[in-house]
């Protein structure tokens, strides 16, 4: 009888191991749409790049981008992942290279997990993820667990209860990570707008919207603001200054530089192909609005290193 029970336990553990979904398998790639307060949308790719070992621990390497702050290699970040059972851990410069919980797919309704990360102001932020409900969903004929969640930074009181969720294999439907200076950009931030695509070598591809995976829209919602066909920003990414070069025959240009929260940081009038001092700006992404002497407005963006 004892042998029979032992065999049944072994068989059960083998079946569970077979059914466990591996997070970030070879070829894994995510694309998310980030919206800059209505100014433009930007495609944020996250890509698996290979495996390695640290202190006898196997981990996976993925590259992605921190839209807000310079970290590691410019705005390109390396994050490493490891999976233990139903829990996915991650570490990078913002976690000060300590392992933190990214997702706990074993969590039940009412259960939580905590993650801390270093903000650009040097302070630590800790957020608590709370699971509201758990469902099973069929994706590509495979059953996946889905957690509907909220966190203590943004309690989602203004959003429907099923707006933000984490799915096995796919991660969060808004964004994979929690990188923001404010701490408000886990997967319930309204700025991280939606998942566009997911793919890996064995699972195939999924599209979550009618937009292409490489979607990028630099047009403002303001119809009076036109495409940036006539103006170029050099260099981009920028150091201490930028040049706004016009291909049109105009004279004075009124320039506004705006951050992604909509705050006006610089407002000046320059001549065609003049230099703008941006040395006082922090690293990040900014919007340049140009108004020419015909009262035409154009917007584009640049990255400050």
CORLINTA-V819985 format. One record per pair of residues at least 12 apart in sequence whose ideal C-beta (glycine too) atoms are under 10 Angstrom apart, sorted by the first residue. I is the first residue (numbers start at 0). GAP is how many residues later the second one is. Records with the same first field share a line. If there is no record, write none. Layout:
BEGIN
I = GAP ; GAP
END
This chain:
BEGIN
15 = 69 ; 70
16 = 68
18 = 123 ; 124
19 = 63 ; 65 ; 66 ; 85 ; 148
20 = 62 ; 65 ; 84 ; 121 ; 122 ; 123 ; 124 ; 146 ; 147 ; 148 ; 149 ; 182
21 = 38 ; 61 ; 66 ; 146 ; 147 ; 178 ; 180 ; 181
22 = 37 ; 58 ; 59 ; 60 ; 63 ; 64 ; 65 ; 79 ; 80 ; 82 ; 145 ; 146 ; 147 ; 148
23 = 22 ; 24 ; 27 ; 35 ; 36 ; 37 ; 38 ; 57 ; 58 ; 59 ; 64 ; 66 ; 78 ; 145 ; 147 ; 152 ; 176
24 = 23 ; 35 ; 144 ; 175 ; 176 ; 177 ; 178
25 = 22 ; 24 ; 25 ; 34 ; 174 ; 175 ; 176
26 = 20 ; 21 ; 172 ; 173 ; 174 ; 175 ; 176 ; 177
27 = 18 ; 19 ; 20 ; 21 ; 32 ; 34 ; 53 ; 141 ; 142 ; 143 ; 170 ; 171 ; 172 ; 173 ; 174 ; 175
28 = 16 ; 17 ; 18 ; 19 ; 33 ; 168 ; 169 ; 170 ; 171 ; 172 ; 176 ; 184
29 = 14 ; 15 ; 16 ; 17 ; 18 ; 32 ; 34 ; 140 ; 141 ; 142 ; 145 ; 146 ; 165 ; 166 ; 167 ; 168 ; 169 ; 170 ; 183
30 = 12 ; 13 ; 14 ; 15 ; 16 ; 164 ; 165 ; 166 ; 167 ; 168 ; 176 ; 177 ; 180 ; 181 ; 182 ; 183 ; 184
31 = 12 ; 13 ; 14 ; 32 ; 139 ; 140 ; 141 ; 142 ; 143 ; 144 ; 145 ; 155 ; 160 ; 161 ; 162 ; 163 ; 164 ; 165 ; 166 ; 176
32 = 141 ; 142 ; 159 ; 160 ; 161 ; 162 ; 163 ; 175 ; 176 ; 178 ; 182 ; 183 ; 184
33 = 31 ; 33 ; 140 ; 141 ; 151 ; 155 ; 157 ; 158 ; 159 ; 160 ; 226 ; 251
34 = 155 ; 156 ; 157 ; 158 ; 159 ; 182 ; 186 ; 225
35 = 31 ; 155 ; 157 ; 182 ; 184 ; 222 ; 223 ; 224 ; 225 ; 226 ; 249 ; 250 ; 251 ; 265
36 = 153 ; 154 ; 184 ; 221 ; 222 ; 223 ; 224 ; 225 ; 250
37 = 182 ; 183 ; 184 ; 224
38 = 178 ; 179 ; 180 ; 181 ; 182 ; 183 ; 186 ; 219 ; 221 ; 223 ; 248 ; 250 ; 260 ; 262
39 = 176 ; 177 ; 178 ; 179 ; 180 ; 181 ; 220 ; 245 ; 247 ; 259 ; 260 ; 261
40 = 152 ; 153 ; 155 ; 170 ; 174 ; 175 ; 176 ; 177 ; 178
41 = 23 ; 25 ; 151 ; 173 ; 174 ; 175 ; 176 ; 218 ; 243 ; 259
42 = 22 ; 153 ; 154 ; 168 ; 169 ; 170 ; 171 ; 172 ; 173 ; 174
43 = 20 ; 21 ; 22 ; 23 ; 131 ; 132 ; 133 ; 148 ; 152
44 = 18 ; 19 ; 20 ; 151 ; 152 ; 168 ; 169
45 = 16 ; 17 ; 18 ; 19 ; 31 ; 33 ; 125 ; 129 ; 130 ; 131 ; 152
46 = 14 ; 15 ; 16 ; 17
47 = 12 ; 13 ; 14 ; 15 ; 33 ; 152 ; 153
48 = 12 ; 13 ; 14 ; 29
49 = 12
50 = 29 ; 30
51 = 28
53 = 26 ; 28 ; 37 ; 43
56 = 23 ; 25 ; 27 ; 32 ; 42
57 = 24 ; 25
58 = 20 ; 21 ; 22 ; 23 ; 24 ; 30 ; 31 ; 32 ; 40
59 = 19 ; 20 ; 21 ; 22 ; 23 ; 28 ; 30
60 = 17 ; 18 ; 19 ; 20
61 = 15 ; 16 ; 17 ; 18 ; 19 ; 28 ; 30 ; 114 ; 115
62 = 13 ; 14 ; 15 ; 16
63 = 12 ; 13 ; 14 ; 15 ; 28 ; 111 ; 112 ; 113 ; 115
64 = 12 ; 114 ; 220
65 = 26 ; 27 ; 28 ; 54 ; 111 ; 113 ; 114 ; 115 ; 119 ; 217 ; 218
66 = 108 ; 112 ; 113 ; 118 ; 124 ; 125 ; 193 ; 217 ; 218 ; 236
67 = 51 ; 52 ; 111 ; 112 ; 113 ; 114 ; 117 ; 123 ; 191 ; 192 ; 214 ; 215 ; 216 ; 217
68 = 25 ; 50 ; 51 ; 52 ; 110 ; 111 ; 112 ; 213 ; 214 ; 215 ; 216
69 = 50 ; 167 ; 212 ; 213 ; 214 ; 233 ; 234 ; 235
70 = 21 ; 22 ; 23 ; 47 ; 49 ; 108 ; 212
71 = 20 ; 21 ; 22
73 = 163 ; 209 ; 229 ; 231
74 = 162 ; 208 ; 209 ; 210 ; 228 ; 230
76 = 15 ; 16 ; 17 ; 100 ; 102
77 = 14 ; 15
78 = 12 ; 13 ; 14 ; 15 ; 16 ; 23 ; 97 ; 98 ; 100
79 = 12 ; 17 ; 19
80 = 18 ; 21 ; 22 ; 95
81 = 17 ; 20
82 = 19 ; 20 ; 22
83 = 15
84 = 19 ; 20 ; 21
85 = 17 ; 18 ; 19 ; 20 ; 21 ; 59 ; 82
86 = 14 ; 15 ; 16 ; 17 ; 18 ; 19 ; 20 ; 26
87 = 13 ; 14 ; 15 ; 16 ; 17 ; 78 ; 80 ; 83
88 = 12 ; 13 ; 14 ; 15 ; 26
89 = 12 ; 13 ; 25 ; 27 ; 86 ; 87 ; 88
91 = 25 ; 26 ; 85 ; 87
92 = 24 ; 25
93 = 22 ; 23 ; 24 ; 25 ; 26 ; 31 ; 83 ; 84 ; 85 ; 86
94 = 20 ; 21 ; 22 ; 23 ; 29 ; 83
95 = 20 ; 21 ; 22 ; 28
97 = 18 ; 19
99 = 13 ; 14 ; 15 ; 16 ; 17 ; 26 ; 78
100 = 12 ; 13 ; 14 ; 28
101 = 13 ; 27 ; 64 ; 69 ; 70 ; 74 ; 75 ; 76
102 = 26 ; 44 ; 46 ; 63 ; 64 ; 65 ; 68 ; 69 ; 73 ; 84
103 = 25 ; 27 ; 43 ; 62
104 = 26 ; 29 ; 39 ; 40 ; 41 ; 42 ; 61 ; 62 ; 63 ; 64
105 = 28 ; 39 ; 41
106 = 22 ; 23 ; 24 ; 27 ; 38 ; 40 ; 42 ; 59
107 = 23 ; 25 ; 26 ; 39
108 = 21 ; 22 ; 23 ; 24 ; 25 ; 38 ; 39
109 = 20 ; 21 ; 22 ; 23
110 = 18 ; 19 ; 20 ; 23 ; 36
111 = 16 ; 17 ; 18 ; 19 ; 37 ; 39 ; 40
112 = 14 ; 15 ; 16 ; 17 ; 18 ; 36
113 = 12 ; 13 ; 14 ; 15 ; 37 ; 38
114 = 12 ; 13 ; 14 ; 36 ; 62 ; 63 ; 71
115 = 62
116 = 60 ; 61 ; 62 ; 63 ; 66
118 = 60 ; 61 ; 62 ; 63 ; 64
119 = 59 ; 60 ; 61 ; 62 ; 162 ; 163 ; 164
120 = 60 ; 61
122 = 60
123 = 59
124 = 28 ; 53 ; 55 ; 56 ; 57 ; 58 ; 59
125 = 26 ; 27 ; 57
126 = 24 ; 25 ; 26 ; 27 ; 51 ; 56 ; 57 ; 59 ; 61
127 = 22 ; 23 ; 24 ; 25
128 = 18 ; 20 ; 21 ; 22 ; 23 ; 37 ; 49 ; 57 ; 58 ; 59
129 = 17 ; 18 ; 19 ; 20 ; 21 ; 22 ; 25
130 = 16 ; 17 ; 18 ; 19 ; 34 ; 35
131 = 15 ; 16 ; 17 ; 18 ; 24 ; 29 ; 30 ; 32 ; 33
132 = 13 ; 14 ; 15 ; 16 ; 28 ; 29 ; 32
133 = 12 ; 13 ; 14 ; 15 ; 31
134 = 12 ; 13 ; 27 ; 30 ; 32
135 = 32
136 = 28 ; 30 ; 31 ; 33
138 = 28 ; 29 ; 30 ; 31 ; 59 ; 64 ; 67
139 = 29 ; 63 ; 64 ; 65 ; 66
141 = 26 ; 27 ; 61
142 = 25
143 = 23 ; 24 ; 25 ; 26
144 = 21 ; 22 ; 23 ; 24
145 = 16 ; 19 ; 20 ; 21 ; 22 ; 24 ; 27
146 = 17 ; 18 ; 19 ; 20 ; 21 ; 25
147 = 13 ; 14 ; 15 ; 16 ; 17 ; 18
148 = 15 ; 16 ; 17 ; 23 ; 37 ; 38 ; 39
149 = 13 ; 14 ; 36 ; 37 ; 38
150 = 13 ; 27 ; 32 ; 33 ; 35 ; 36 ; 37 ; 38
151 = 31 ; 34
152 = 25 ; 27 ; 29 ; 30 ; 31 ; 32 ; 33 ; 35 ; 36
153 = 28 ; 29 ; 30 ; 31 ; 32 ; 33 ; 34 ; 35 ; 36
154 = 33
155 = 32 ; 34
157 = 32
158 = 29 ; 31
162 = 24 ; 25 ; 27
163 = 22 ; 23 ; 24 ; 25 ; 28
164 = 22 ; 23
165 = 20 ; 21
166 = 28 ; 31
168 = 29 ; 31 ; 34 ; 37
169 = 25 ; 28 ; 30 ; 33 ; 36 ; 38
170 = 16 ; 24 ; 27
171 = 14 ; 15 ; 16 ; 20 ; 23
172 = 14 ; 15 ; 19 ; 21 ; 22 ; 35
173 = 12 ; 13 ; 14 ; 15 ; 16 ; 17 ; 18 ; 19 ; 20 ; 21
174 = 12 ; 13 ; 14 ; 16 ; 17 ; 18 ; 19 ; 20
175 = 16 ; 19
176 = 15
177 = 14
178 = 13
179 = 12
180 = 101 ; 103
181 = 79
190 = 69 ; 70
192 = 16
193 = 14 ; 15 ; 17
194 = 12 ; 13 ; 14
195 = 12 ; 13 ; 14 ; 15 ; 16 ; 17 ; 18 ; 19
196 = 12 ; 14 ; 15 ; 16 ; 17 ; 18
197 = 15
198 = 14
217 = 69 ; 81 ; 82 ; 83
218 = 80
219 = 67 ; 69 ; 77 ; 78 ; 79
221 = 67 ; 75 ; 77
223 = 71 ; 72 ; 73
224 = 64 ; 65 ; 66 ; 71 ; 72 ; 73 ; 74
225 = 64 ; 70 ; 71 ; 72 ; 73
226 = 71 ; 72 ; 73
227 = 60 ; 61 ; 62 ; 70 ; 71 ; 72 ; 73
228 = 18 ; 19 ; 69 ; 71
229 = 15 ; 16 ; 17 ; 18 ; 20 ; 60 ; 62 ; 66 ; 68
230 = 13 ; 14 ; 15 ; 16 ; 17 ; 19 ; 22 ; 24 ; 57 ; 59 ; 61 ; 67 ; 68 ; 69
231 = 12 ; 13 ; 14 ; 15 ; 41 ; 68
232 = 12 ; 43 ; 53 ; 55 ; 57 ; 67 ; 68 ; 69 ; 70
233 = 39 ; 41 ; 68
234 = 67 ; 68 ; 70
235 = 52 ; 64 ; 65 ; 66 ; 67 ; 68 ; 69
236 = 46 ; 48 ; 65 ; 66 ; 67 ; 68
237 = 38 ; 40 ; 41 ; 43 ; 48 ; 64 ; 65 ; 66 ; 67
238 = 39 ; 40 ; 65 ; 66
239 = 35 ; 37 ; 38 ; 39 ; 40 ; 41 ; 64 ; 65
240 = 34 ; 35 ; 36 ; 37 ; 38
241 = 13 ; 15 ; 33 ; 34 ; 35 ; 36 ; 39 ; 44 ; 46 ; 60 ; 62
242 = 27 ; 30 ; 31 ; 32 ; 33
243 = 26 ; 28 ; 29 ; 30 ; 31 ; 32 ; 44 ; 46 ; 54 ; 56 ; 58
244 = 27 ; 28 ; 29
245 = 25 ; 26 ; 27 ; 28 ; 44 ; 46 ; 52
246 = 25
247 = 24 ; 44 ; 46 ; 48 ; 50
248 = 23 ; 43
249 = 21 ; 22 ; 40 ; 42 ; 43 ; 44 ; 46
250 = 20 ; 21 ; 41 ; 42
251 = 17 ; 18 ; 19 ; 20 ; 22 ; 39 ; 40 ; 41
252 = 15 ; 16 ; 17 ; 18 ; 19 ; 20 ; 21 ; 23 ; 37 ; 38 ; 39 ; 40 ; 45
253 = 13 ; 14 ; 15 ; 16 ; 35 ; 36 ; 37 ; 38 ; 39 ; 41 ; 43
254 = 12 ; 13 ; 14 ; 15 ; 19 ; 21 ; 33 ; 34 ; 35 ; 36
255 = 12 ; 31 ; 32 ; 33 ; 34 ; 35 ; 41 ; 43
256 = 19 ; 21 ; 24 ; 29 ; 30 ; 31 ; 32 ; 45 ; 47
257 = 28 ; 29 ; 30 ; 31 ; 41 ; 43
258 = 22 ; 23 ; 25 ; 26 ; 27 ; 28 ; 45
259 = 24 ; 25 ; 26 ; 27 ; 41
261 = 25
263 = 23 ; 25
264 = 13 ; 15 ; 16 ; 17 ; 21 ; 22
265 = 12 ; 14 ; 15 ; 20 ; 22
266 = 22
268 = 22
269 = 20
271 = 20 ; 21
275 = 12
277 = 24 ; 26
278 = 25
279 = 24
280 = 21 ; 23
281 = 22
282 = 20 ; 21 ; 22
283 = 19 ; 20 ; 21
284 = 16 ; 17 ; 18 ; 19
285 = 14 ; 15 ; 16 ; 17 ; 18
286 = 12 ; 13 ; 14 ; 15
287 = 12 ; 13 ; 14
END
